[in-house]
Amino acid sequence: MKKIVLASNNKYKISEIKDILNEYEVLSLDDIGFRGKIVESGKTFKENALIKARTVKHYLKDDMLVLADDSGLCCIGLDGKPGVFSARYAMDHNDKMNRDKLIKELIGKNKKAYFECVIVLLENDNLYLKKLRKYLEEKNE
């Protein structure tokens, strides 16, 4: 059975991905022994998902695929915030504090929002970069 590493230890997410990708053996960060910290320093969901995927890919000693995601809530009345900072919006990974801050900041503002998620499947950095370059070239034509 082919293996794929999910750049996560979220048990619910792992279970969902295992159900979807049932032809793969889905491994978590714990399963591969990854104990490092992944710093999500990107300005976009795509950048953060790529950071996660690349960090795990560089840790691996073999040629497994790596699946990573980043997601968050984007509020129209707050110019897209909290966005990539959704999990740490109140400067902590505390859901209640994040919600309380968000509710307070939305008082008197447009409360429409959307949830954005970006998923990256990384086979190797060069392949990804080739596809990204091609996409950017086509977009700029």
Secondary structure as UniProt FT lines:
FT   STRAND          2..6
FT   HELIX           11..20
FT   TURN            21..23
FT   STRAND          24..27
FT   TURN            29..33
FT   HELIX           45..59
FT   STRAND          65..75
FT   HELIX           76..78
FT   TURN            79..80
FT   HELIX           83..88
FT   TURN            89..90
FT   HELIX           95..105
FT   TURN            106..108
FT   STRAND          113..122
FT   HELIX           125..139
//
